[in-house]
Amino acid sequence: MKLKQASIILDEIELNYVQPTCDKITKGLSSEIFKDAYVESNTPPKTREFFASAITPEGISKHYNTLIDHDMTIYSLKGTMGLDTKDILAKIAANAYELGLDTEIYYCPFRPKDIDMLIIPLLNTAVIGSSPLCDNNASIVECNSRKIIDIEIPSHKISAKLESEFNYLIERAI
């Protein structure tokens, strides 16, 4: 019940505070990631889907750092509670598929249709968005990659009351 209430608050935040996804950022990021990508294959690319985090009775369990190699290039999207990074991640996943690249997609446990992270193994690249539940970007600090590229997503400031209420409901659900 508490997760459902938190979902309603997140919907309100998304409707009232989050700007539409910036196409300029998506295009720039895609051109950077896929600049030398070309795969010639007779088979369609594989898209594997996972969860790298979970809501458990012990709290939020995160495993992003176990999925990232120390030599990967990591694009770290920093936005408002994941609401303004999910569309960017979805478009990058679609671009990878169109280019014939196998992709690993990691979904948000709170909103299973929203992508939290992508890994494109052939390019040795990960793209990590922010999440309503936790700071995924804090998880990648542990991997000691020298190739972390931070990208700030411009968005409106969320009402502190709504953000506090969302966090309270998540804590109560746990």
Phi, psi and chi 1 to 4 in degrees:
 res  aa     phi    psi   chi1   chi2   chi3   chi4
   1 MET       -  -41.4 -177.3   65.5  161.2      -
   2 LYS   -67.2  -36.4  -62.3  -64.6 -179.4 -156.0
   3 LEU   -65.8  -37.4  -70.4  176.6      -      -
   4 LYS   -64.1  -42.8  179.2   64.4  176.7  167.3
   5 GLN   -63.8  -41.1  -69.3  171.2  -29.9      -
   6 ALA   -63.7  -36.9      -      -      -      -
   7 SER   -63.1  -39.7  178.8      -      -      -
   8 ILE   -64.0  -41.6  -68.7  167.9      -      -
   9 ILE   -65.1  -41.5  -71.3  174.4      -      -
  10 LEU   -63.2  -37.3 -161.0   57.4      -      -
  11 ASP   -60.9  -42.6  -71.9  -19.2      -      -
  12 GLU   -64.1  -42.1 -176.6  176.7  -18.6      -
  13 ILE   -60.6  -45.0  -69.7  169.7      -      -
  14 GLU   -63.7  -41.0 -171.6  170.9   23.5      -
  15 LEU   -69.8  -36.0  -73.2  171.9      -      -
  16 ASN  -101.9  -20.9  -65.3  -51.8      -      -
  17 TYR  -122.6  -23.3  -66.5   96.2      -      -
  18 VAL   -92.3  129.9  178.8      -      -      -
  19 GLN   -74.0  157.0  -65.8  176.2   -5.4      -
  20 PRO   -61.0  153.4   -8.9   13.8      -      -
  21 THR   -56.9  138.0  -59.6      -      -      -
  22 CYS   -82.2  109.2 -176.6      -      -      -
  23 ASP   -62.8  -31.5  -73.1  -27.1      -      -
  24 LYS   -62.8  -43.0 -176.8  177.8  177.9 -176.7
  25 ILE   -64.9  -43.8  -68.9  172.6      -      -
  26 THR   -61.7  -46.2  -56.0      -      -      -
  27 LYS   -64.4  -44.1  -74.1  177.6 -174.7  174.2
  28 GLY   -63.4  -43.1      -      -      -      -
  29 LEU   -66.3  -43.4 -174.9   57.3      -      -
  30 SER   -61.6  -44.2  -71.0      -      -      -
  31 SER   -65.8  -33.8   65.0      -      -      -
  32 GLU   -68.0  -47.5  168.9   96.2   14.3      -
  33 ILE   -67.7  -44.3  -67.8  169.8      -      -
  34 PHE  -100.0   17.3  -56.9  118.3      -      -
  35 LYS   -56.2  -36.2   63.3 -176.6  167.4 -140.8
  36 ASP  -116.2   16.9  -62.3  -38.1      -      -
  37 ALA   -86.5  122.1      -      -      -      -
  38 TYR  -154.4  124.7  177.8   75.1      -      -
  39 VAL  -123.6  127.3  175.7      -      -      -
  40 GLU  -108.0  113.8 -164.3  168.8  -49.9      -
  41 SER  -150.7  150.7  175.6      -      -      -
  42 ASN   -89.8   -9.9  -66.0  -27.1      -      -
  43 THR  -106.9  146.8   60.1      -      -      -
  44 PRO   -67.5  152.9   17.8  -23.6      -      -
  45 PRO   -65.4  153.6   22.0  -29.2      -      -
  46 LYS   -96.0  133.6  -67.5  179.5 -176.9  138.4
  47 THR  -115.9  116.5  -59.6      -      -      -
  48 ARG  -104.5  138.3  -61.5  174.4   61.4 -156.3
  49 GLU  -120.1  133.4  -61.1  174.6  -40.0      -
  50 PHE  -143.3  176.6  -54.7   99.0      -      -
  51 PHE  -120.6  134.5  -71.7   94.1      -      -
  52 ALA  -108.4    1.7      -      -      -      -
  53 SER  -148.7  164.7   58.9      -      -      -
  54 ALA  -153.5  156.8      -      -      -      -
  55 ILE   -97.4  115.8  -57.3  169.3      -      -
  56 THR  -123.9  167.4   71.0      -      -      -
  57 PRO   -61.9  -22.2  -24.9   33.2      -      -
  58 GLU   -87.4   -4.8  -72.4   81.7   33.1      -
  59 GLY   125.2 -162.6      -      -      -      -
  60 ILE   -84.2  123.8  -49.1 -101.5      -      -
  61 SER  -101.2  123.1  174.4      -      -      -
  62 LYS  -121.9  138.2  -51.0  175.8  -86.8 -166.9
  63 HIS  -134.2   27.9  -60.4  -76.4      -      -
  64 TYR   -62.3  -41.1  -62.8   95.2      -      -
  65 ASN   -65.4  -22.8   59.8  -24.4      -      -
  66 THR   -79.8  -13.3   64.2      -      -      -
  67 LEU   -97.9  -12.7  -59.0  166.2      -      -
  68 ILE  -106.5  125.9  -63.3  173.6      -      -
  69 ASP   -78.2  153.9  -66.2  -28.8      -      -
  70 HIS   -66.9  -18.8   71.3  -77.9      -      -
  71 ASP  -101.4    8.8   61.8  -19.3      -      -
  72 MET   -74.0  151.2  -82.8 -175.3  158.1      -
  73 THR   -88.0  127.3  -61.0      -      -      -
  74 ILE  -119.2  125.1  -58.7  166.2      -      -
  75 TYR  -102.2  116.3  -65.4   89.4      -      -
  76 SER  -106.1  107.5  172.9      -      -      -
  77 LEU   -87.7  126.1  -54.8  176.1      -      -
  78 LYS  -115.0  112.4  -63.4 -179.1  177.9 -176.9
  79 GLY  -143.2 -168.6      -      -      -      -
  80 THR   -81.8  102.1  -52.1      -      -      -
  81 MET    49.0   30.0  -63.0  177.1   73.9      -
  82 GLY    79.9   -9.1      -      -      -      -
  83 LEU   -71.5  -28.7  -61.0  173.1      -      -
  84 ASP  -102.4    1.8   38.7   12.7      -      -
  85 THR  -104.4  -19.9   63.0      -      -      -
  86 LYS   -61.6  -38.9   65.1 -178.3  174.6  126.7
  87 ASP   -69.7  -37.9  -66.0  -29.3      -      -
  88 ILE   -61.9  -46.0  -66.9  171.5      -      -
  89 LEU   -63.1  -40.0  -71.1  166.7      -      -
  90 ALA   -63.1  -40.5      -      -      -      -
  91 LYS   -69.7  -37.8  -72.1  177.4 -177.5  178.6
  92 ILE   -67.1  -39.2  -68.5  170.4      -      -
  93 ALA   -61.8  -42.3      -      -      -      -
  94 ALA   -64.0  -40.9      -      -      -      -
  95 ASN   -62.7  -42.2  -71.4  -15.1      -      -
  96 ALA   -60.9  -42.9      -      -      -      -
  97 TYR   -63.3  -44.2 -173.3   84.6      -      -
  98 GLU   -62.2  -31.8  -71.5  170.5   10.0      -
  99 LEU   -84.0   -2.3  -69.9  169.0      -      -
 100 GLY    84.7   19.6      -      -      -      -
 101 LEU   -94.4  132.2  -62.4  166.7      -      -
 102 ASP   -64.5  142.5  -67.1  -15.5      -      -
 103 THR  -138.5  141.1  -52.6      -      -      -
 104 GLU  -105.9  124.1  -63.3  173.2    9.1      -
 105 ILE  -112.7  128.9  -60.9  175.1      -      -
 106 TYR  -114.4  122.4  -63.5   87.2      -      -
 107 TYR   -96.3  159.9  -69.5   97.5      -      -
 108 CYS   -76.8  129.0  174.6      -      -      -
 109 PRO   -69.6  -22.7   25.8  -32.8      -      -
 110 PHE   -80.1  -40.2 -177.0   69.0      -      -
 111 ARG  -127.2   87.1  -74.5 -169.1  155.4  175.0
 112 PRO   -61.3  -10.6  -21.1   30.4      -      -
 113 LYS   -88.9  -13.6  -66.6  179.9 -178.0  177.4
 114 ASP   -92.1  135.9  -67.5   -6.8      -      -
 115 ILE   -87.2  132.9  -59.8  172.3      -      -
 116 ASP   -97.6  -34.3  -88.5   -6.4      -      -
 117 MET  -155.0  147.4  178.6  172.5   75.0      -
 118 LEU  -123.3  143.0  -61.6  171.9      -      -
 119 ILE  -126.6  129.8  -66.5  178.8      -      -
 120 ILE  -113.7   93.8  -53.8  166.7      -      -
 121 PRO   -56.7  -43.3  -23.3   32.8      -      -
 122 LEU   -60.7  -33.5 -174.0   65.4      -      -
 123 LEU   -91.7   -2.7  -59.5 -179.7      -      -
 124 ASN    52.0   47.8 -158.9   26.6      -      -
 125 THR  -131.0  141.8  -62.3      -      -      -
 126 ALA  -125.9  143.3      -      -      -      -
 127 VAL  -123.6  119.9 -175.4      -      -      -
 128 ILE  -116.8  127.8  -58.9  173.4      -      -
 129 GLY   -98.1  174.6      -      -      -      -
 130 SER   -88.5  161.8   49.2      -      -      -
 131 SER  -128.0  151.4  167.6      -      -      -
 132 PRO   -65.1  -23.9   -6.6   10.7      -      -
 133 LEU   -89.5  -36.5  -62.4  178.2      -      -
 134 CYS  -156.6  166.2   57.3      -      -      -
 135 ASP   -87.2   96.8 -176.5    4.2      -      -
 136 ASN   -61.0  -32.4  -59.8  -22.5      -      -
 137 ASN   -64.9  -30.7  -61.7  -58.8      -      -
 138 ALA   -66.8  -30.4      -      -      -      -
 139 SER   -67.7  -30.3  -59.9      -      -      -
 140 ILE   -81.0  -14.8   64.5  168.3      -      -
 141 VAL   -59.8  -32.6  172.2      -      -      -
 142 GLU   -67.2  -18.7  -59.1  169.4   20.8      -
 143 CYS   -83.4   -8.3   73.5      -      -      -
 144 ASN    56.9   32.9  -64.6  -37.1      -      -
 145 SER   -72.9  140.7  175.3      -      -      -
 146 ARG   -89.4   -1.1  -74.6 -178.8 -127.3  103.6
 147 LYS  -116.7   47.7  -59.5  176.7 -176.2  174.3
 148 ILE   -93.4  122.0  -62.1  175.1      -      -
 149 ILE  -113.3  110.3  -59.4  158.8      -      -
 150 ASP   -82.6  134.6  -70.1  -31.1      -      -
 151 ILE  -129.5  114.1  -60.2  168.4      -      -
 152 GLU   -82.3  130.2  -66.0  -73.2  -24.9      -
 153 ILE   -99.7  117.4  -50.6  -62.6      -      -
 154 PRO   -67.5  132.6   22.1  -27.2      -      -
 155 SER  -156.1  170.5   59.8      -      -      -
 156 HIS   -77.7  156.9  -65.5  -69.3      -      -
 157 LYS   -74.1  130.8  179.8   83.0  172.4  122.5
 158 ILE   -81.3  148.2  -63.2  174.9      -      -
 159 SER   -56.8  125.4  160.3      -      -      -
 160 ALA   -60.3  -33.9      -      -      -      -
 161 LYS   -64.7  -46.0 -179.9  179.9 -177.3 -114.5
 162 LEU   -65.7  -42.4  -74.1  174.8      -      -
 163 GLU   -63.4  -42.2 -169.7  170.3    3.5      -
 164 SER   -63.7  -43.4  174.4      -      -      -
 165 GLU   -64.3  -40.8 -164.9  171.8  -22.9      -
 166 PHE   -59.9  -50.3  173.3   82.3      -      -
 167 ASN   -62.0  -38.9  -69.4  -30.4      -      -
 168 TYR   -61.8  -44.7  170.4   77.1      -      -
 169 LEU   -65.8  -37.8  -71.2  167.9      -      -
 170 ILE   -63.7  -45.0  -66.1  -65.7      -      -
 171 GLU   -60.4  -41.8  -72.2  174.3   22.2      -
 172 ARG   -64.8  -38.0  -64.5  -73.7  -62.5  153.1
 173 ALA   -65.3  -39.0      -      -      -      -
 174 ILE   -67.3      -  -69.5  169.2      -      -
